[in-house]
Amino acid sequence: MRPLAFLLVVVFPWAMASSAVELARQAAEAWLAGKLSPSLEEVLRASPEEAPKLLERYALFPPPPRGLSLNLDSPRVEGNRVLFPAAVGEEVGEVVVVLEGGEAKRVYFRPEGLALPGYLLNPASGWGFLLLSLFFGFLLFQPSPFRAWLLEALALLRAYRGLYLFTNLFLYGLFALGSLLAYGMPEMARAVQALFGGALEAIGLEEATGKGILVLAGVIFHWNFGQGLFLTGLLPALLLGVPVFLLNALRYLVFGFALSPALLGAAFLVHLPTLLLELQAYILVTFGGLVLLAKTAGGEGYRKGLRALLLTFYLGALFLLLAAWYEAWEVSVLL
């Protein structure tokens, strides 16, 4: 029995890992040689029948950047992923090969700066995010600047209720339109969904799903707040609101297309609270940008408009906080 136990415990896992590394190495070589990735020109010139498959393949195997150097002799195995050190000039990173069912399902280059900070995936960060969330909630129910800002933000919504209602109807309407369009083009919608999945995979968001609800909630909030609310929300809204309005008009149409019930099925109802909360956060900062435009054009001055924008940004962050906890629970428990 001892030789058999040795084979099962030591030799067999080692052989499986070795086989996975070799499979990943072959896939990385083929990807680097351009055998797996369609070019963007091919995707754009493809016929309507071929375009969805090419776009999906482009999402799963984005072309390697020019000048990429790849070290295939130092692999690192993380679950079903094999990672090889790589660099483009002075920008270091790694080529990630995702294996499923004995074949490479995804290959892409991830620069070091694009990956999530390692400390976010630490259990201590998850507990810290929980404590901060509870403390923030406590302050909202006590006489504090945080409660005062919340009440001022809600008063702003009432003062500009017509503009707020228009922003909601317009952007939620575009999301609904995108969802309806997906019923007529399900294959293209799945390809766009693969593009979103590829972007989230590239930053390492999928890795957080195995770290528990607390860590996942913190990672979701970090990404949505930093990339969604701040970089593509507040910053363009500072330019008198018009850029963020146009950006979110396009974003909501595409979101609806990729997250339509036509693709998600019954899971759409489970995910609906997440969508409503997150989309409302981005609607709020869009509304704030339009208030900035209205106050500046109306003679009240940019400074007063800026305060209104910052109040909606603050309220949007609160919506993202609620969305992060629900989505983490949804992914960890329901899906």
C-alpha positions, 0 to 999 in steps of 0.5 A: 500500500505504501508505494501506491500511497506514494504514487497518489500523494506525490507522483500523480499531483506532480505529474499533473502540474507538470502536464499543465505547465507544458500545456500552458507553455505551448499555448503561450508560445502559440499566442506569442507567435500570433496563432491564437489571436485575431487582429482588430482589423480582422474583427472590424472587417468580419461579416456579421455572421463571423464578427461575434466569434472573432470578437469573443476570440479577441477578448479571450486571446488579445494580441500580444503587445509589440516588443513583448519578451517572455520567460517560459522557464520560470512558470508559476502555477495558481490553481488553473492558471499558469503565469510566466514572467514577461515584459514590454520594454521596462514595463514588467508583468506576466503572461497568464494562461487559463486552463480548463478541460485540458486546453487553454481557454484564455491567454493575455499579458497583465502588466504589473501596474494593472493587477490588484494590489496584493494587500487587498487579497489579504484576509486582514484587509477584508476585516478592515473593510468590514470595520470601516463599513460598520463605522461609516454606517454608525456615523451616518446615524449620529450627528457628524459631518458625514450625516450632514453631507448626506442630508445636504446631498439629499436636499440637492436631489430635491432641489433639482428633482427634474434634472435628477429624474431626467438623468435616471430615465435617460441612462436607465432607459439606455440600459434597457434599450441595450438589454432589448437589443441583446435579444436580437443579437445574442452572439454579439452580446456574448462576445461583448460580455467576454470583453468585460470578463477579459478586462476583469480577469486581467486585473485579477478580480476573479482571484478575489472570488475565492477569498471570501465575502469580506475580501471580495466586497473590499475588492469590488468597492476598490475597483468600482470606486476607483475606476468607475466613480472617480476616474470615469465619473468625477474627473470627466464631470469636472469639465462641466458635466458634458463629457461624463454624460456622453461617456455614461450614455455609451457605457449604459447602452453597452452595459445593458447589451452585455448584462441583458436577461437574454444572456443571464436568464434567471440570474438577472433577477438575482443580479438586479439589486447590484445593477440598480445600486451600481448604476445609480452611483454613476447616475448620481455623479453624472447628475452632479456634473450637470448641476455643475453646468447649470450652476456655472451657466446660471451665474452661481459660479463654478465653486458652488457647482463643484460643491454640488458635484462632490456631494453627489460623488459622496452619495454615489460612494455610499451606493457603491458601498451597499452594492459591494456588500450585496454583490460579494454575498451574491457571488459567494452564496447565490452563484 
